[in-house]
Amino acid sequence: MSHYRMNAHADSGTPPKMKTPKVKQKAKETVIVNSLACATLEGVNAKVIEVEATFTKGLPGFAVVGLASSDIQESKERTKSALLTNDFVFPPLKITVNLSPSDIKKNGTHMDLSIALLIALHKVNIEEEGLFVFGELGLDGKVKSSSMLFPLVLSLKEQGLIKRAIVPKESISYLSHISGVDFIAVETLSEALDIVKSKNFKANVQAFSYDSESFTINDIPYYFERSYKSNFLDVKGQSIAKRASLIAAAGMHNYLMEGNPGCGKSMIAKRIKDILPPLYEEEILSIAKHQFLDGVTPDFKALRPIRGPHHTATSASIFGGGSTSAKIGEVALANKGVLFFDELPHFSKNVLEALREPLQDKKVHIARVNAKIEYEADIMFVAAQNPCPCGNLLSKMKICRCSEMEIKRYQNKLSDPFLDRIDLFVVMQEVQSDDKGDISSEEMHEAVLSAFKMQKSRRQQRLNGKLTEEEIESYCLLSRDAVKILEGAIGKFALSHRSIASLKKIGRTIADLNGNKMIEKSDILEALSYRRRK
């Protein structure tokens, strides 16, 4: 990735083909402009950055241009120290490093190694296409990892822009999870220089193999974990709510539970995460990428995340934001997993109404003066609420202390357009002394796995709860009796178009759990039992 420029150190102000005064002409000098590929994050996506360097005679200096942030500007000192402590002579020239394109704000310490290699090899032509270089430099020349490396490399791979890269050896423990990229791991600057000089770009890292349980459908492996730290057997009674939880988990449907305090709403919500459907490799890596962006080192297990922000959380913390750059929030961190809102009506009106976009489109748009980004928000929304402010409206043992105005104000916090995006509604019963746990998480997870296999055997890309309008017509086929039941319900309950689509998706999941190829009468009747009562 190099090219040449010819600099004539003659009087540039003299027009061509004209007589000039007799002055001593300086010899023409060839200036080699080397470059290496690196990248920076713009929101959650990587942008390729070409790191260029030129060396010209003049007062010695070192400048980095191209909208570089302070951590990149500081790389000048790290690079100098790393080169000098490893017996490299810092060239007494005017050094200019350009980060192209120049209109993108760059940040991250992972550009140190690219800059150092260009300086150390300023007399060598680097002509290696498609080679990316990442790494932060220690003052002693050690190549260190950075929290941005995994999101960067994964985003580049998803865009089909990267095939091989020189990376820090200490980052291999997580970068090796990304298949399809040849990684050349280095520990020191000297080692990286030897590789570039010799042009020995052979990968020295083996690809990671997942040790989770898995099965293959249509040549795609799906991974899952049997981890039940908290079991549904601990939930006494509430058979209807547990059945609805099974349906919600099998199809990743949005789910709302209403009931008195202490009836088990939060217990059920926290146990749903253990029975969720399997993940394929790209989903595991996507979850890991968001964890890195949150500052958490992932374990790369085939477990879907669950996020439960408090009702006092701000809109920016839930959806993402920032004054100078847009950052992800709880919705993005729950991608491919569960977003749980406890005490749903206590969340601000702005948060609840803004949640309509990710529930409908599975994406969130963040617009700021300095940044506009879009990120995926494919979540299963689970919520819990009391029937009234005091919580005793449905109780047979306790007296509700709320006035009708308080109850109405409490319930009106949830708008119809927001509630229309929730698939399953369950009113939970009070706990009785003789209630027992009747189904385990292991049994529920097995049922979810069976339903998942049926969905994928139909070559569905999305799970039932996330089907588009076109996919609903293709996969949610009703029997003749089921069609009659649905048509009757549309007229009787004045169902909206979105509610009809939701019923078909729930019916499809119930049919999968029951092993039915089509949605039968019993399946659609059960789906209707979970609709919202207005």
N, C-alpha and C positions, 0 to 999 in steps of 0.2 A: 504494500500500500504506500509506495513512495513515488515521488516524481522530482524533477530537477528544475531549477530556475537559474538563469544566467544573470548575474549582476555586473554591470559595467560601471566601475567606479570612475567614470569620466564626468566632465561637467555636463550634468543632465539638463542645464538650462540652455545649451547651445542647440539650435535647430539642426537637423541632419543636412548633409551635403553643403555645408557652408564652411568657409575658411575660419579656423579658430586660432587663437593665440598659441604660440608655442609653449606648452606646459608639459611637464613630465606626466605621461600617461601611466596610470596604475594598471597592472596586469589584470585581465579578467579572471574572476574567481568563480568556481562552481559552488553553489550553495545547495547542499542536500536537505530537502525537506522530508523528514521521516514522519510517519504517523502510525498509531496503534489504535485499535478499537476499544472503547470502554462504554459505559452507559450511566445514566442517571434516572432516578425515579421522578415521574411527573404524575402526582396523585398515587395510584396503585399500579401504573403501567410504566415500563421501562422505555426510554428513548436512547437510541444509539448515539454515542458521542465519539467523534474522531479527535484524538489527542495528537496535535501536530507540534513540531518543534523546529525552529531555525536557529542557526548559529552564525553570527556575523561579526566582523571585526569592529571594534569600537570600545568604548568604556565598558569594562566588565559589568554585567548586570543580569538579573534573573526576573522575568516578568511572566505572570500567568494572566491571560486575557480570555474573554468569552463568558461574561456573567458568572464568574466563579464565586462561590460563597466563601465565608471566612475560613471554614475548615479545609477548603482546597487551597486558599492562599497560604495557610500555614504549612501546607505540604512542601513549600520551598525550603523551609528550615529542616524538615524531616529528611527530605531528599539530599540536601547538602551533607548533613551529618551521616546519613547511611552510606553515601558514596565515599566520603573522606575516611570513615572508620574502617572501610573495606579496601583501602589502598588504591582507590580510584582518584585520579587527578581531576579536579573540577576544572573544566576548560575555561581559560581566561578570555571569554568571548561574551558578546551580548546575546543572551539566550532569551528567546521568546517562545512561550508555550501557548498555543491557542486551542481552546475547546470549542469545536465546531459541531452543530450550528451555534452561532453566537447569540441568538435571540432566545435561547432556552436557559433558564436559571439552573445551574448545576450545584449539587451538594454531595457530600460524602467523602470520607477519607480513602475510599477504595481506589482512587485514581493515582495514588502515590507511586505504585509500582510502574505504571505506564510512563509517568513522567521521568522516573529514575532510569528506566531502560533507554528511553530516547536520548537522555543526556549522556549516559555511559557509552552508548553506541553511536555517538554523533558523527563518527567517521565511517560508519558501516551503513550500507543500504539495506533497510528492512523491507523486504518485498513479500510479505506473507499475508495473503488475502484471507479474510474470515477469522482471524485470530483475535480473540478478546483477551484482555489482561486486567485482572482485578487484584487488589491487595493494598493494605495499609502497611507502611514501613515504620519499624522501630528505629531508634537512633543508632542502633548497632547493626542495622541491615536485615533484621529479622522481618519476614513477611507475615503480617497479622491479618486476622479475619475481621469482618465488619458485619453488623446486623443487617445491612442492606443487601448483602451478597445474594442470599437465597431469593428474596423477592425479585431482584434484578435478573438473575439468571433464569428463574422460572418464567418471568414475563417475556424475556427474549426468546425462550424456547417455545412458549405458547404462540408467539408471533412468527415463528419459523426463521428467526434471524441469527441464531447461534448454533454452531456445530462443535466448536472446540474452544477451550479457554485455559489460560494459565491462572491458577487460583492458589490461595494459601493452603498449606497442608492441613492446618487446624480446622479448616472449614469443610473438609471432606466428609466428616461424620454426618453432615446434613445435606451437602450438595450432591452426594452420591445417590440420593433418592431420586434425583432428576435424571430420567433415562433419556437416551438420544443425544447426549452431549459428551464429547471426549474431554475429560478433565486431566490437566497436567499439573500435579500438585508440587509446590515448591515450599521450602522452609526459609530460604535466605535470598537476598538480592543476587549474590554470586551465583547461586544455582539457577536462578531465572536467566541471568546473563549467559551462562554456558548453554542453556537450551536454545536461546534465540540465536546465538552465534553459530551453533552447530546445526541449527534448523531441525533439531530432533524433536518434532512435535507429536511424538507417539504418546497416546494416553497411558498413564501409569496408575489409573484408579479403576477399580472394578465397580460395576453397577450394583446398587443395593437390591436385595431381594427381601420382600416382606415376609415376616414370619407369622402373620395373622392367619386365621382360618379363611378359606376362600373356596369359591366354586366358579366355574366358567360357563357363561351363556353367550352363544353367538360369538365365540372366540374372544370375549372380553372377560377378564378375571375380576371378581368382586370380592372385597375383603370385609371381614367383620370380626368383632371381639365378643366373647362370652364373658362379660364382666358385669356382675350384678352386686355392687357394693350395698345397695339398698333394694329390697325386694318388694314386689307387689303383694306378697303374702302378709306384709306388715300392715296393709290397708284393710281394715275391718269393714265388712259390708260393702256398700257402694258398688254393687255388681253392674249397674247401668253405667256408671261413670267409668268403670274399668273396661267395660265393653267398648264404650265410646273412645277411650284412650287407645285401645288396640286398633280400632278403625283409623283413628287419627294418625297413629304411628305408621301403620301399614301403607297409607297413601300420602303421608306428610300433609295432612289437612289442618287448617287453622281450627282452633278448639277453644271454647269458652266454658268454664265451670262456674256455676253460681250456687252459693250455699252458705249456711250459718258458719260462724267462726268455729274452727276445730273439727269440721266434718271431714277433712282430709284433702282439701283442694291442693295445697302446696305439696303434700306428700306424693300425690299422684303425679303432679307436674314434674317433680324432680326425679321420678322413677321412669318417666317416658324416655329419657335420653338413653337408657340402657337397652331398649327394645327397638330402636330405630333401624331402618333398612341398611344394608351394606353399602360400601363406598367403592368406587373404582379409583384407579391410581390418580387421575387428574383431580378428583375431588379431595383426596387426602392431601395432595400437594397444595391445592388452593386453600384449604384450611390452615396448613402450615404457614403459607405465605402471610395470611392475615395475622397469625399469631406472632410472627417475626415483626410485622409492622406495629404490633401492640407491645413489643419489647419482651415477649415471652418465647423461650426456646421450646419448640414443640417436641413431642416424643414420637410423632409419625405413626401413632396407633390408629387403627380403623374405627375411631370413635367420633361421632358427630358432636360438635360443641353445644353447650347450653349457656346462654347469657341471661341474667336476671337483674336488670338495672332497677334501682330504687325509684319510687314514684316522684321523688324530688329531683331526679336527674334532669339536666337541661336538654333542650332540643339539640344543641351542638354536640353534647356528649353521646347522645343516642344515634343521631344521623351523621355526625361528623361535621367538621367545620374548622375555623381558625381565621385569625385576622389577616395573616400574610400568606398562609398556604393551607389548603384544605386537607384535613386528616380524617381517617375513618373513625366511625363510632361503633356503638354496640350492635347496630343492625348489620354492619359489615362483618363484625367479629362472630356473629351468629350465622353467617352464611353456611349453607348446607346442614344447618343444625336447628336448634330451638331458641327462639326469643321468648322469654317468659315474663309477663307483666303481672305481678301480684298486686291486689288492690287496684284493679284497672281504673275505676272512676276517679281515683285520686291523681292520676297522671294529668298533666295540663292539657287543655283543649288543643293547643297548638301541636303538641306531640302526637295526640291521638289522630288528628286530622292529617298531619304529615305522614303518618304511618300508612295511609291509604295507598300511596304511590308504590312503596315496596311490596305491599300485600297484593297489589294488582299486577304490576309490571315486573316484579322481581329485580328491580334496579333502584338506585338512589342517585339523584343528581345534586351535586353541590356546586353552587355558583358564588364565587367571591370576586372581588376586584382583581386580585392577582392570580386567581386559579379557578378553573372550571373543570371538574372531573365527574366521571360517572363510574360507579362500581356495582358489582353484582350483589344482590341481597335476596338470594333464594332461601327464604327462611320458612320454618314451620312456626306459626305464631300460636302460643298457648297463653291463656289469660285466666285469672281467677278474680272473683268479686263477691262481695256480700250483697244480700238483697236490699239492704237499706243502710243508712249511716251507722246505726247501732248494731246491725247484723242479726237481729232477732225476728225479722218480719216473717220468716217461714217456720219459726220454732213453735212446737206444740207445748213446750215446757216453760219458755220464757216469754215475757211480755215485751213487745216492741215499744220503745220510748220515742219514736220519731213521729212527727206530724205528717199529714198528707203532703203538705208543701215541701217538707224536707225530703221525703221519699221521692216525690216527683222531680225535684231539683237534682237529686243524686242520680236518678236513672236517666235524666235528660242530658247528662254529660256525655253519653255515648250516642252519636248521631246514627241515623239509619244508614247512610252511605258507608260508614265505618263498619257497622254491625253486618251489613250485607256481604262483606268480604270475609266473614267468619263462617265456616262450614258446619261445625257441630256445636250445639248448645245443650248443656246438661244442667238440670236443677238437682242438686245433691240432697240426699236425705239426712236427717239427724242420726247420729250414731246410737245404736241400741246396745244394751249390755250383752246380748247373745250374738252379736255380729262376729263373723269369723272371716279370715282370709280364705278365699275359695280358688284363687288362681295365682300361680307363681310367675315371676319375670321370665324364667326359663321357658315355660309353656307359651307365654305371650310372644316371646322372641321367635320361637319356632314357627308360630302362626304367621308372624310378620315375614319371616324368610320364605315361607311357602307362597304367600301372596306376592312377594317381590319377584319370585321366579316366574309366576304367571304373568306379571306385568312385562318383564323383560323378554319372555318367550314370544310375546306379541310384537316384539321389536319396538317397544315404547322407549323413546329417549328420556322422557320425563315420567315421574311417578304420577299416580292418578290425581293427587291433589294439585298438581302443577300443570295439568293439561291445558293446551290452548283450545280455542273454539273449534278449529279445524280438527284437532286431535280428538276432541270429545265426540264429534260426529263419526270418527273412524273407529274408536275403541269402545265407546260407551253404548253398545247396542242393547236395546231392550226387547224382551219378549213381548208378544201381543198382549198378554194380561198386564204386564208391567206398564206398557204404553197407556192402557185404559186407566190404571191407577194414577199415573202421572197427570194425564189430561184432566181427570176429575179434581186432583189437588190444585192444579193451576187455576181453575175456575173458583174453587171453594175458598182457597187461601190467598187469592190475588197475588200469586208469586211473580216476582220480577224475573227478567231474563237472566240476571246473574244468579238468582236463587235456583232457577231451573237447572242451569249449568252445574251449580254446586250439588244439587240433588243427584244428578247423573254421575258426577264424579264419586260421591259417597257411595251410591249404589254399585258403581263399578268396583270399588274397594271391598265392599261387603260381599259381592259376588266372588271376588278373588279369594277372600277368606273362607267362603263356603265351597270353593272349588267349582263354581259355575262359569261356563264359557260366556253366557249372556246374562244380562241383569234380569233376574226373575221377579215375580210378583212379591215374594217374601223379602227380597233384597231391597226393592224400592219402598216397601212399607216400613222396613226398619230405618231406611234413610230418612223417610218423612218424620219418624218419631224423634229425630235429632234436630228438626228445624226450629227456628226461633219463633216463639209465641209472642205475637204483638199485642 
